[in-house]
Amino acid sequence: MGQTAKIQCGDQGFEVPLIVGSEGETALDIRQLRAKTGMITYDPGYGNTGACLSAVTFIDGEKGILRYRGYPIEQLAEKSTFLEVAMLLLNGELPRKDELVSFTGEITRHTMIHEDMKWLYRSLPKDAHPMAVCAAVVGALSTFYPGLQDNTDSTKVNAAILRLMAKLPTIAAGAHKHSIGQPFIYPDNSLDYCSNFLKMMFGTPCEPYMVDPVVARALDRLLILHADHEQNCSTSSVRMVGSSQPPLYASISAGISALWGPLHGGANQEVIEMLERIEREEGSAENFLDRAKDRNDTTKLMGFGHRVYKNHDPRALILKATAREVLERLGVRSKLLEIAMKLEERALSDDYFVSRKLYPNVDFYSGIIYKAIGIPVNMFTVLFAIGRLPGWIAHWKEMHADREARISRPRQVYTGAQKRDYVAIAQR
Ligand code: SDX
């Protein structure tokens, strides 16, 4: 019998087993709690609740540590590529060269979307948010690949995963082209993953489009930094939806929708809009910080704070350095970067933020790089989704491989009206 903990309820005591993770994280195993005590736990937002055992990503929020399958994010951002990181997340190990070449080739040959999918875009308003478009088109993939819906057939699952990894950049670029009334640009199989996306985003049929390698490398690093983050809101949504066994595409569409929210992936767009507002309204940084600290004001310092990180988000540290490096190499001077760095400096010396351990998160600097490489603001969160896709799929795979996995169905504490009888309308 492993370690246990004792829960005392009045004069009744209950032993519960402890689960200890490979990095020493310890959990009370309360799977028998309700059967033994008739009681449940209450933890809105699940800030204290482990929903699963996972070997994909490790975060130590107090120390600002992030590792994908044990590899530190700093090393992967510097030395790896996005498709190599995707294989690491999906398969658990860094690929051999021949495996990476084969995977890359498979991805390249599945980048086109069915021509009929373009009617789906045309049915949507031009000003539809690209995240809404991507969620709709990804959800519709299951109708174009009905033969890939058996989640128990690994060959079909792998084919579905490959198509998603290959087609999401094409679907995303299509959302942008639809919004600006330009023709879709077909994938170019002579280009690498990020260069291909940039050409589909910014190329036109009228002239050749040359990809800037600095921009392509910056985008590749951005995708690596967004590739996974354990049980965040969108990944938990992918797991929750996936637990009822719909096709993979349905779960990923749910993940895209959850990521869209301004408190989650949508924050990168909100950060730029916040910085631009501060730039327009000269000297409003102090005013902004005052509003962000005011409990009666819903304003938040977007890109700051995190449920897990109570120290620097390691991705934000890398992105801050990358922003400087990319802007310098592109010869771009960004007033927004200066404002962001000044905001960070002021916030990190302000007791409101320091006492609440609020630091810049992944979204605080990412938008500055996206803007510098020409990505439209309404596409920032879409880029986050392209990066997060292998993480979502890795967790979906891990859940489906777990023999103990069950459909997710949380309990509640009911606080509504007690039993009462129907009253005829004439008596109300
Ligand atoms: C991502 O989970 C992940 O891993 C997510 C992510 C990933 O890779 O998947 O890392 C990506 O979503 C990053 C977060 C992007 N969101 C933002 O930047 C939006 C701004 N941040 C906040 O909304 C907030 O910090 C959250 C949502 C990120 C975290 O919220 P929590 O954990 O529920 O914390 P909280 O709201 O309870 O805040 C605790 C206190 C509160 O004040 P008091 O009640 O103590 O007075 O801190 C305050 C909050 O008001 N606070 C902020 C703040 N964030 C928290 N005050 C001002 N500005 C902020 N940004």
Residues whose N, C-alpha, C, O or C-beta is under 5 A from the ligand:
A	BS01	SDX	H229 N232 C233 P262 L263 H264 G265 A267 A292 T299 K300 L301 M302 G303 F304 G305 H306 R307 R356 N361 D363
